[in-house]
Structures are given as structure tokens and as C-alpha cells.
């Protein structure tokens, strides 16, 4: 049931953990957050993945 209710978060999670990661990962995650409603709880959880992806990239963990 949660996967149906949080479908954008599930998509973002799968994208974040994909191997290899797409070059535009942050942009794709940001778009999913917008699709999830921008300020909803789901969008904020996706925002955490955006932050993690940004830090991974900055620290060379891509």
C-alpha cells in the first residue's frame, strides 16, 4: 500500500540506487519531487535523496 501512496518516492529510491547512476540524477530527482507535490512529505523525503546525491557527487562517491 505504501508503494502505491508514495509512488514518486519509490521511483526516486530506485533511481538513486541504480547502477550506473544517470549523469542528470539530481535533476531527475528534483523533477520527481516536483511531481510529488513540492512541499508534501513525499517530496521532502525525495529532497533528502537529492541532498545525498549532491554530497555523493561532491565527495567523489559516484
PQR file with spaces between the fields and no chain letter, atoms N, CA, C, O and H, PARSE charges and radii, in Angstrom:
ATOM       1  N    UNK     1       0.812   -1.184    0.000 -0.4000 1.5000
ATOM       2  CA   UNK     1       0.000    0.000    0.000 -0.0000 2.0000
ATOM       3  C    UNK     1       0.866    1.263    0.000  0.5500 1.7000
ATOM       4  O    UNK     1       0.542    2.225   -0.697 -0.5500 1.4000
ATOM       5  N    UNK     2       1.937    1.276    0.752 -0.4000 1.5000
ATOM       6  CA   UNK     2       2.812    2.449    0.799 -0.0000 2.0000
ATOM       7  C    UNK     2       3.439    2.715   -0.563  0.5500 1.7000
ATOM       8  O    UNK     2       3.633    3.871   -0.941 -0.5500 1.4000
ATOM       9  H    UNK     2       2.200    0.495    1.318  0.4000 1.0000
ATOM      10  N    UNK     3       3.758    1.661   -1.299 -0.4000 1.5000
ATOM      11  CA   UNK     3       4.339    1.854   -2.621 -0.0000 2.0000
ATOM      12  C    UNK     3       3.361    2.544   -3.561  0.5500 1.7000
ATOM      13  O    UNK     3       3.778    3.311   -4.428 -0.5500 1.4000
ATOM      14  H    UNK     3       3.601    0.723   -0.992  0.4000 1.0000
ATOM      15  N    UNK     4       2.067    2.283   -3.401 -0.4000 1.5000
ATOM      16  CA   UNK     4       1.068    2.946   -4.222 -0.0000 2.0000
ATOM      17  C    UNK     4       0.903    4.399   -3.798  0.5500 1.7000
ATOM      18  O    UNK     4       0.753    5.279   -4.646 -0.5500 1.4000
ATOM      19  H    UNK     4       1.728    1.659   -2.696  0.4000 1.0000
ATOM      20  N    UNK     5       0.928    4.658   -2.498 -0.4000 1.5000
ATOM      21  CA   UNK     5       0.737    6.009   -1.996 -0.0000 2.0000
ATOM      22  C    UNK     5       1.979    6.870   -2.191  0.5500 1.7000
ATOM      23  O    UNK     5       1.863    8.082   -2.371 -0.5500 1.4000
ATOM      24  H    UNK     5       1.050    3.943   -1.809  0.4000 1.0000
ATOM      25  N    UNK     6       3.139    6.280   -2.159 -0.4000 1.5000
ATOM      26  CA   UNK     6       4.399    7.017   -2.288 -0.0000 2.0000
ATOM      27  C    UNK     6       5.123    6.604   -3.564  0.5500 1.7000
ATOM      28  O    UNK     6       6.311    6.284   -3.537 -0.5500 1.4000
ATOM      29  H    UNK     6       3.233    5.296   -2.012  0.4000 1.0000
ATOM      30  N    UNK     7       4.400    6.613   -4.676 -0.4000 1.5000
ATOM      31  CA   UNK     7       4.959    6.098   -5.921 -0.0000 2.0000
ATOM      32  C    UNK     7       6.152    6.916   -6.406  0.5500 1.7000
ATOM      33  O    UNK     7       7.083    6.347   -6.975 -0.5500 1.4000
ATOM      34  H    UNK     7       3.435    6.873   -4.697  0.4000 1.0000
ATOM      35  N    UNK     8       6.154    8.227   -6.201 -0.4000 1.5000
ATOM      36  CA   UNK     8       7.280    9.039   -6.645 -0.0000 2.0000
ATOM      37  C    UNK     8       8.513    8.787   -5.782  0.5500 1.7000
ATOM      38  O    UNK     8       9.637    8.803   -6.283 -0.5500 1.4000
ATOM      39  H    UNK     8       5.397    8.690   -5.738  0.4000 1.0000
ATOM      40  N    UNK     9       8.306    8.556   -4.501 -0.4000 1.5000
ATOM      41  CA   UNK     9       9.422    8.216   -3.619 -0.0000 2.0000
ATOM      42  C    UNK     9      10.031    6.883   -4.027  0.5500 1.7000
ATOM      43  O    UNK     9      11.254    6.740   -4.039 -0.5500 1.4000
ATOM      44  H    UNK     9       7.393    8.542   -4.094  0.4000 1.0000
ATOM      45  N    UNK    10       9.203    5.916   -4.358 -0.4000 1.5000
ATOM      46  CA   UNK    10       9.698    4.611   -4.813 -0.0000 2.0000
ATOM      47  C    UNK    10      10.517    4.772   -6.087  0.5500 1.7000
ATOM      48  O    UNK    10      11.583    4.172   -6.226 -0.5500 1.4000
ATOM      49  H    UNK    10       8.210    6.032   -4.348  0.4000 1.0000
ATOM      50  N    UNK    11      10.015    5.588   -7.019 -0.4000 1.5000
ATOM      51  CA   UNK    11      10.747    5.829   -8.264 -0.0000 2.0000
ATOM      52  C    UNK    11      12.075    6.522   -7.979  0.5500 1.7000
ATOM      53  O    UNK    11      13.095    6.180   -8.577 -0.5500 1.4000
ATOM      54  H    UNK    11       9.149    6.075   -6.905  0.4000 1.0000
ATOM      55  N    UNK    12      12.068    7.496   -7.066 -0.4000 1.5000
ATOM      56  CA   UNK    12      13.289    8.215   -6.710 -0.0000 2.0000
ATOM      57  C    UNK    12      14.291    7.284   -6.036  0.5500 1.7000
ATOM      58  O    UNK    12      15.488    7.349   -6.316 -0.5500 1.4000
ATOM      59  H    UNK    12      11.240    7.773   -6.579  0.4000 1.0000
ATOM      60  N    UNK    13      13.810    6.427   -5.155 -0.4000 1.5000
ATOM      61  CA   UNK    13      14.674    5.461   -4.463 -0.0000 2.0000
ATOM      62  C    UNK    13      15.353    4.539   -5.473  0.5500 1.7000
ATOM      63  O    UNK    13      16.561    4.313   -5.401 -0.5500 1.4000
ATOM      64  H    UNK    13      12.838    6.375   -4.927  0.4000 1.0000
ATOM      65  N    UNK    14      14.581    4.015   -6.404 -0.4000 1.5000
ATOM      66  CA   UNK    14      15.149    3.129   -7.420 -0.0000 2.0000
ATOM      67  C    UNK    14      16.161    3.855   -8.289  0.5500 1.7000
ATOM      68  O    UNK    14      17.193    3.289   -8.647 -0.5500 1.4000
ATOM      69  H    UNK    14      13.600    4.198   -6.463  0.4000 1.0000
ATOM      70  N    UNK    15      15.876    5.097   -8.630 -0.4000 1.5000
ATOM      71  CA   UNK    15      16.786    5.891   -9.445 -0.0000 2.0000
ATOM      72  C    UNK    15      18.082    6.172   -8.690  0.5500 1.7000
ATOM      73  O    UNK    15      19.169    6.053   -9.255 -0.5500 1.4000
ATOM      74  H    UNK    15      15.037    5.558   -8.340  0.4000 1.0000
ATOM      75  N    UNK    16      17.968    6.543   -7.417 -0.4000 1.5000
ATOM      76  CA   UNK    16      19.148    6.852   -6.598 -0.0000 2.0000
ATOM      77  C    UNK    16      20.066    5.637   -6.466  0.5500 1.7000
ATOM      78  O    UNK    16      21.289    5.777   -6.472 -0.5500 1.4000
ATOM      79  H    UNK    16      17.085    6.640   -6.958  0.4000 1.0000
ATOM      80  N    UNK    17      19.484    4.461   -6.348 -0.4000 1.5000
ATOM      81  CA   UNK    17      20.274    3.251   -6.154 -0.0000 2.0000
ATOM      82  C    UNK    17      20.609    2.517   -7.445  0.5500 1.7000
ATOM      83  O    UNK    17      21.138    1.406   -7.404 -0.5500 1.4000
ATOM      84  H    UNK    17      18.490    4.347   -6.343  0.4000 1.0000
ATOM      85  N    UNK    18      20.307    3.124   -8.593 -0.4000 1.5000
ATOM      86  CA   UNK    18      20.598    2.469   -9.870 -0.0000 2.0000
ATOM      87  C    UNK    18      22.105    2.471  -10.131  0.5500 1.7000
ATOM      88  O    UNK    18      22.826    3.375   -9.709 -0.5500 1.4000
ATOM      89  H    UNK    18      19.877    4.026   -8.626  0.4000 1.0000
ATOM      90  N    UNK    19      22.546    1.461  -10.818 -0.4000 1.5000
ATOM      91  CA   UNK    19      23.956    1.331  -11.200 -0.0000 2.0000
ATOM      92  C    UNK    19      24.011    1.147  -12.702  0.5500 1.7000
ATOM      93  O    UNK    19      23.380    0.213  -13.197 -0.5500 1.4000
ATOM      94  H    UNK    19      21.960    0.727  -11.160  0.4000 1.0000
ATOM      95  N    UNK    20      24.694    1.940  -13.439 -0.4000 1.5000
ATOM      96  CA   UNK    20      25.312    3.206  -13.028 -0.0000 2.0000
ATOM      97  C    UNK    20      24.248    4.288  -12.885  0.5500 1.7000
ATOM      98  O    UNK    20      23.160    4.207  -13.456 -0.5500 1.4000
ATOM      99  H    UNK    20      25.206    2.698  -13.037  0.4000 1.0000
ATOM     100  N    UNK    21      24.597    5.284  -12.115 -0.4000 1.5000
ATOM     101  CA   UNK    21      23.681    6.407  -11.923 -0.0000 2.0000
ATOM     102  C    UNK    21      23.666    7.279  -13.184  0.5500 1.7000
ATOM     103  O    UNK    21      24.696    7.457  -13.835 -0.5500 1.4000
ATOM     104  H    UNK    21      25.480    5.350  -11.651  0.4000 1.0000
ATOM     105  N    UNK    22      22.499    7.817  -13.517 -0.4000 1.5000
ATOM     106  CA   UNK    22      22.453    8.732  -14.667 -0.0000 2.0000
ATOM     107  C    UNK    22      23.220   10.019  -14.368  0.5500 1.7000
ATOM     108  O    UNK    22      23.328   10.432  -13.213 -0.5500 1.4000
ATOM     109  H    UNK    22      21.662    7.673  -12.988  0.4000 1.0000
ATOM     110  N    UNK    23      23.749   10.648  -15.417 -0.4000 1.5000
ATOM     111  CA   UNK    23      24.504   11.888  -15.240 -0.0000 2.0000
ATOM     112  C    UNK    23      23.647   13.010  -14.681  0.5500 1.7000
ATOM     113  O    UNK    23      24.148   13.892  -13.984 -0.5500 1.4000
ATOM     114  H    UNK    23      23.661   10.313  -16.355  0.4000 1.0000
ATOM     115  N    UNK    24      22.362   12.978  -14.984 -0.4000 1.5000
ATOM     116  CA   UNK    24      21.455   14.039  -14.522 -0.0000 2.0000
ATOM     117  C    UNK    24      20.592   13.572  -13.344  0.5500 1.7000
ATOM     118  O    UNK    24      19.416   13.922  -13.249 -0.5500 1.4000
ATOM     119  H    UNK    24      21.955   12.261  -15.550  0.4000 1.0000
ATOM     120  N    UNK    25      21.182   12.787  -12.461 -0.4000 1.5000
ATOM     121  CA   UNK    25      20.451   12.206  -11.331 -0.0000 2.0000
ATOM     122  C    UNK    25      19.755   13.271  -10.485  0.5500 1.7000
ATOM     123  O    UNK    25      18.574   13.128  -10.168 -0.5500 1.4000
ATOM     124  H    UNK    25      22.137   12.503  -12.538  0.4000 1.0000
ATOM     125  N    UNK    26      20.459   14.322  -10.121 -0.4000 1.5000
ATOM     126  CA   UNK    26      19.883   15.352   -9.259 -0.0000 2.0000
ATOM     127  C    UNK    26      18.690   16.011   -9.946  0.5500 1.7000
ATOM     128  O    UNK    26      17.671   16.269   -9.306 -0.5500 1.4000
ATOM     129  H    UNK    26      21.419   14.438  -10.378  0.4000 1.0000
ATOM     130  N    UNK    27      18.811   16.280  -11.227 -0.4000 1.5000
ATOM     131  CA   UNK    27      17.708   16.900  -11.963 -0.0000 2.0000
ATOM     132  C    UNK    27      16.493   15.980  -12.020  0.5500 1.7000
ATOM     133  O    UNK    27      15.360   16.435  -11.868 -0.5500 1.4000
ATOM     134  H    UNK    27      19.639   16.070  -11.747  0.4000 1.0000
ATOM     135  N    UNK    28      16.727   14.689  -12.238 -0.4000 1.5000
ATOM     136  CA   UNK    28      15.618   13.738  -12.283 -0.0000 2.0000
ATOM     137  C    UNK    28      14.942   13.612  -10.919  0.5500 1.7000
ATOM     138  O    UNK    28      13.716   13.549  -10.834 -0.5500 1.4000
ATOM     139  H    UNK    28      17.648   14.319  -12.361  0.4000 1.0000
ATOM     140  N    UNK    29      15.734   13.576   -9.866 -0.4000 1.5000
ATOM     141  CA   UNK    29      15.166   13.500   -8.514 -0.0000 2.0000
ATOM     142  C    UNK    29      14.374   14.769   -8.197  0.5500 1.7000
ATOM     143  O    UNK    29      13.301   14.707   -7.597 -0.5500 1.4000
ATOM     144  H    UNK    29      16.731   13.627   -9.935  0.4000 1.0000
ATOM     145  N    UNK    30      14.910   15.909   -8.602 -0.4000 1.5000
ATOM     146  CA   UNK    30      14.220   17.174   -8.372 -0.0000 2.0000
ATOM     147  C    UNK    30      12.875   17.194   -9.100  0.5500 1.7000
ATOM     148  O    UNK    30      11.883   17.677   -8.555 -0.5500 1.4000
ATOM     149  H    UNK    30      15.782   15.959   -9.090  0.4000 1.0000
ATOM     150  N    UNK    31      12.840   16.680  -10.306 -0.4000 1.5000
ATOM     151  CA   UNK    31      11.585   16.618  -11.057 -0.0000 2.0000
ATOM     152  C    UNK    31      10.579   15.696  -10.360  0.5500 1.7000
ATOM     153  O    UNK    31       9.390   16.011  -10.304 -0.5500 1.4000
ATOM     154  H    UNK    31      13.646   16.288  -10.749  0.4000 1.0000
ATOM     155  N    UNK    32      11.040   14.574   -9.837 -0.4000 1.5000
ATOM     156  CA   UNK    32      10.146   13.673   -9.105 -0.0000 2.0000
ATOM     157  C    UNK    32       9.595   14.361   -7.851  0.5500 1.7000
ATOM     158  O    UNK    32       8.435   14.160   -7.491 -0.5500 1.4000
ATOM     159  H    UNK    32      12.006   14.318   -9.882  0.4000 1.0000
ATOM     160  N    UNK    33      10.421   15.166   -7.192 -0.4000 1.5000
ATOM     161  CA   UNK    33       9.948   15.905   -6.011 -0.0000 2.0000
ATOM     162  C    UNK    33       8.859   16.891   -6.411  0.5500 1.7000
ATOM     163  O    UNK    33       7.867   17.047   -5.700 -0.5500 1.4000
ATOM     164  H    UNK    33      11.363   15.329   -7.484  0.4000 1.0000
ATOM     165  N    UNK    34       9.044   17.558   -7.552 -0.4000 1.5000
ATOM     166  CA   UNK    34       8.006   18.479   -8.030 -0.0000 2.0000
ATOM     167  C    UNK    34       6.725   17.727   -8.355  0.5500 1.7000
ATOM     168  O    UNK    34       5.630   18.197   -8.044 -0.5500 1.4000
ATOM     169  H    UNK    34       9.850   17.431   -8.129  0.4000 1.0000
ATOM     170  N    UNK    35       6.856   16.575   -8.973 -0.4000 1.5000
ATOM     171  CA   UNK    35       5.695   15.770   -9.332 -0.0000 2.0000
ATOM     172  C    UNK    35       4.965   15.274   -8.081  0.5500 1.7000
ATOM     173  O    UNK    35       3.750   15.079   -8.102 -0.5500 1.4000
ATOM     174  H    UNK    35       7.745   16.193   -9.225  0.4000 1.0000
ATOM     175  N    UNK    36       5.716   15.072   -6.990 -0.4000 1.5000
ATOM     176  CA   UNK    36       5.139   14.585   -5.737 -0.0000 2.0000
ATOM     177  C    UNK    36       4.405   15.691   -4.979  0.5500 1.7000
ATOM     178  O    UNK    36       3.723   15.421   -3.990 -0.5500 1.4000
ATOM     179  H    UNK    36       6.703   15.232   -6.973  0.4000 1.0000
ATOM     180  N    UNK    37       4.541   16.904   -5.431 -0.4000 1.5000
ATOM     181  CA   UNK    37       3.783   17.970   -4.787 -0.0000 2.0000
ATOM     182  C    UNK    37       4.607   19.088   -4.203  0.5500 1.7000
ATOM     183  O    UNK    37       4.048   20.013   -3.613 -0.5500 1.4000
ATOM     184  H    UNK    37       5.094   17.123   -6.234  0.4000 1.0000
ATOM     185  N    UNK    38       5.899   19.038   -4.345 -0.4000 1.5000
ATOM     186  CA   UNK    38       6.754   20.141   -3.912 -0.0000 2.0000
ATOM     187  C    UNK    38       6.943   20.284   -2.419  0.5500 1.7000
ATOM     188  O    UNK    38       8.081   20.279   -1.950 -0.5500 1.4000
ATOM     189  H    UNK    38       6.353   18.287   -4.825  0.4000 1.0000
ATOM     190  N    UNK    39       5.874   20.410   -1.653 -0.4000 1.5000
ATOM     191  CA   UNK    39       6.008   20.613   -0.204 -0.0000 2.0000
ATOM     192  C    UNK    39       5.381   19.471    0.596  0.5500 1.7000
ATOM     193  O    UNK    39       5.246   19.576    1.815 -0.5500 1.4000
ATOM     194  H    UNK    39       4.950   20.414   -2.034  0.4000 1.0000
ATOM     195  N    UNK    40       5.004   18.400   -0.063 -0.4000 1.5000
ATOM     196  CA   UNK    40       4.420   17.260    0.642 -0.0000 2.0000
ATOM     197  C    UNK    40       5.508   16.482    1.370  0.5500 1.7000
ATOM     198  O    UNK    40       6.696   16.673    1.112 -0.5500 1.4000
ATOM     199  H    UNK    40       5.114   18.315   -1.053  0.4000 1.0000
ATOM     200  N    UNK    41       5.107   15.627    2.259 -0.4000 1.5000
ATOM     201  CA   UNK    41       6.065   14.783    2.978 -0.0000 2.0000
ATOM     202  C    UNK    41       6.852   13.927    1.991  0.5500 1.7000
ATOM     203  O    UNK    41       8.063   13.762    2.135 -0.5500 1.4000
ATOM     204  H    UNK    41       4.142   15.472    2.469  0.4000 1.0000
ATOM     205  N    UNK    42       6.169   13.390    1.000 -0.4000 1.5000
ATOM     206  CA   UNK    42       6.844   12.561   -0.008 -0.0000 2.0000
ATOM     207  C    UNK    42       7.913   13.372   -0.737  0.5500 1.7000
ATOM     208  O    UNK    42       9.025   12.884   -0.937 -0.5500 1.4000
ATOM     209  H    UNK    42       5.185   13.524    0.883  0.4000 1.0000
ATOM     210  N    UNK    43       7.594   14.595   -1.133 -0.4000 1.5000
ATOM     211  CA   UNK    43       8.561   15.441   -1.835 -0.0000 2.0000
ATOM     212  C    UNK    43       9.751   15.766   -0.940  0.5500 1.7000
ATOM     213  O    UNK    43      10.885   15.835   -1.413 -0.5500 1.4000
ATOM     214  H    UNK    43       6.691   14.991   -0.970  0.4000 1.0000
ATOM     215  N    UNK    44       9.500   15.964    0.336 -0.4000 1.5000
ATOM     216  CA   UNK    44      10.604   16.255    1.267 -0.0000 2.0000
ATOM     217  C    UNK    44      11.517   15.045    1.440  0.5500 1.7000
ATOM     218  O    UNK    44      12.730   15.197    1.578 -0.5500 1.4000
ATOM     219  H    UNK    44       8.579   15.908    0.720  0.4000 1.0000
ATOM     220  N    UNK    45      10.943   13.855    1.435 -0.4000 1.5000
ATOM     221  CA   UNK    45      11.778   12.648    1.521 -0.0000 2.0000
ATOM     222  C    UNK    45      12.623   12.502    0.254  0.5500 1.7000
ATOM     223  O    UNK    45      13.778   12.080    0.323 -0.5500 1.4000
ATOM     224  H    UNK    45       9.957   13.731    1.323  0.4000 1.0000
ATOM     225  N    UNK    46      12.058   12.846   -0.884 -0.4000 1.5000
ATOM     226  CA   UNK    46      12.831   12.827   -2.131 -0.0000 2.0000
ATOM     227  C    UNK    46      13.933   13.876   -2.052  0.5500 1.7000
ATOM     228  O    UNK    46      15.032   13.663   -2.563 -0.5500 1.4000
ATOM     229  H    UNK    46      11.121   13.188   -0.940  0.4000 1.0000
ATOM     230  N    UNK    47      13.645   15.003   -1.416 -0.4000 1.5000
ATOM     231  CA   UNK    47      14.651   16.036   -1.222 -0.0000 2.0000
ATOM     232  C    UNK    47      15.864   15.527   -0.459  0.5500 1.7000
ATOM     233  O    UNK    47      16.987   15.969   -0.702 -0.5500 1.4000
ATOM     234  H    UNK    47      12.752   15.176   -1.000  0.4000 1.0000
ATOM     235  N    UNK    48      15.641   14.607    0.454 -0.4000 1.5000
ATOM     236  CA   UNK    48      16.767   14.001    1.176 -0.0000 2.0000
ATOM     237  C    UNK    48      17.655   13.209    0.218  0.5500 1.7000
ATOM     238  O    UNK    48      18.877   13.191    0.368 -0.5500 1.4000
ATOM     239  H    UNK    48      14.729   14.248    0.651  0.4000 1.0000
ATOM     240  N    UNK    49      17.041   12.559   -0.757 -0.4000 1.5000
ATOM     241  CA   UNK    49      17.825   11.836   -1.759 -0.0000 2.0000
ATOM     242  C    UNK    49      18.587   12.802   -2.657  0.5500 1.7000
ATOM     243  O    UNK    49      19.709   12.512   -3.074 -0.5500 1.4000
ATOM     244  H    UNK    49      16.048   12.574   -0.878  0.4000 1.0000
ATOM     245  N    UNK    50      17.980   13.955   -2.957 -0.4000 1.5000
ATOM     246  CA   UNK    50      18.676   14.980   -3.739 -0.0000 2.0000
ATOM     247  C    UNK    50      19.924   15.434   -2.981  0.5500 1.7000
ATOM     248  O    UNK    50      21.004   15.547   -3.561 -0.5500 1.4000
ATOM     249  H    UNK    50      17.069   14.191   -2.618  0.4000 1.0000
ATOM     250  N    UNK    51      19.766   15.694   -1.679 -0.4000 1.5000
ATOM     251  CA   UNK    51      20.904   16.111   -0.855 -0.0000 2.0000
ATOM     252  C    UNK    51      21.977   15.036   -0.811  0.5500 1.7000
ATOM     253  O    UNK    51      23.165   15.339   -0.924 -0.5500 1.4000
ATOM     254  H    UNK    51      18.889   15.603   -1.208  0.4000 1.0000
ATOM     255  N    UNK    52      21.573   13.792   -0.648 -0.4000 1.5000
ATOM     256  CA   UNK    52      22.534   12.692   -0.589 -0.0000 2.0000
ATOM     257  C    UNK    52      23.271   12.543   -1.917  0.5500 1.7000
ATOM     258  O    UNK    52      24.482   12.321   -1.932 -0.5500 1.4000
ATOM     259  H    UNK    52      20.608   13.546   -0.555  0.4000 1.0000
ATOM     260  N    UNK    53      22.549   12.665   -3.028 -0.4000 1.5000
ATOM     261  CA   UNK    53      23.182   12.547   -4.342 -0.0000 2.0000
ATOM     262  C    UNK    53      24.171   13.687   -4.569  0.5500 1.7000
ATOM     263  O    UNK    53      25.241   13.482   -5.142 -0.5500 1.4000
ATOM     264  H    UNK    53      21.566   12.845   -3.016  0.4000 1.0000
ATOM     265  N    UNK    54      23.812   14.882   -4.119 -0.4000 1.5000
ATOM     266  CA   UNK    54      24.700   16.038   -4.253 -0.0000 2.0000
ATOM     267  C    UNK    54      25.968   15.832   -3.436  0.5500 1.7000
ATOM     268  O    UNK    54      27.069   16.116   -3.909 -0.5500 1.4000
ATOM     269  H    UNK    54      22.943   15.049   -3.654  0.4000 1.0000
ATOM     270  N    UNK    55      25.816   15.343   -2.220 -0.4000 1.5000
ATOM     271  CA   UNK    55      27.001   15.100   -1.368 -0.0000 2.0000
ATOM     272  C    UNK    55      27.854   13.965   -1.921  0.5500 1.7000
ATOM     273  O    UNK    55      29.083   14.037   -1.881 -0.5500 1.4000
ATOM     274  H    UNK    55      24.922   15.112   -1.836  0.4000 1.0000
ATOM     275  N    UNK    56      27.211   12.917   -2.437 -0.4000 1.5000
ATOM     276  CA   UNK    56      27.971   11.830   -3.060 -0.0000 2.0000
ATOM     277  C    UNK    56      28.824   12.347   -4.202  0.5500 1.7000
ATOM     278  O    UNK    56      29.995   11.994   -4.340 -0.5500 1.4000
ATOM     279  H    UNK    56      26.213   12.859   -2.469  0.4000 1.0000
ATOM     280  N    UNK    57      28.207   13.194   -5.019 -0.4000 1.5000
ATOM     281  CA   UNK    57      28.916   13.757   -6.163 -0.0000 2.0000
ATOM     282  C    UNK    57      30.072   14.647   -5.704  0.5500 1.7000
ATOM     283  O    UNK    57      31.170   14.577   -6.255 -0.5500 1.4000
ATOM     284  H    UNK    57      27.256   13.481   -4.907  0.4000 1.0000
ATOM     285  N    UNK    58      29.822   15.478   -4.698 -0.4000 1.5000
ATOM     286  CA   UNK    58      30.856   16.394   -4.190 -0.0000 2.0000
ATOM     287  C    UNK    58      32.022   15.639   -3.572  0.5500 1.7000
ATOM     288  O    UNK    58      33.163   16.097   -3.630 -0.5500 1.4000
ATOM     289  H    UNK    58      28.930   15.535   -4.251  0.4000 1.0000
ATOM     290  N    UNK    59      31.738   14.482   -2.979 -0.4000 1.5000
ATOM     291  CA   UNK    59      32.782   13.701   -2.317 -0.0000 2.0000
ATOM     292  C    UNK    59      33.377   12.622   -3.215  0.5500 1.7000
ATOM     293  O    UNK    59      34.210   11.836   -2.764 -0.5500 1.4000
ATOM     294  H    UNK    59      30.811   14.110   -2.932  0.4000 1.0000
ATOM     295  N    UNK    60      32.966   12.576   -4.464 -0.4000 1.5000
ATOM     296  CA   UNK    60      33.538   11.632   -5.413 -0.0000 2.0000
ATOM     297  C    UNK    60      33.041   10.210   -5.250  0.5500 1.7000
ATOM     298  O    UNK    60      33.728    9.279   -5.670 -0.5500 1.4000
ATOM     299  H    UNK    60      32.290   13.215   -4.831  0.4000 1.0000
ATOM     300  N    UNK    61      31.881   10.006   -4.661 -0.4000 1.5000
ATOM     301  CA   UNK    61      31.334    8.664   -4.445 -0.0000 2.0000
ATOM     302  C    UNK    61      30.313    8.282   -5.525  0.5500 1.7000
ATOM     303  O    UNK    61      29.324    7.605   -5.245 -0.5500 1.4000
ATOM     304  H    UNK    61      31.324   10.763   -4.320  0.4000 1.0000
ATOM     305  N    UNK    62      30.560    8.712   -6.719 -0.4000 1.5000
ATOM     306  CA   UNK    62      29.603    8.467   -7.803 -0.0000 2.0000
ATOM     307  C    UNK    62      29.912    7.152   -8.462  0.5500 1.7000
ATOM     308  O    UNK    62      29.223    6.756   -9.402 -0.5500 1.4000
ATOM     309  H    UNK    62      31.363    9.262   -6.947  0.4000 1.0000
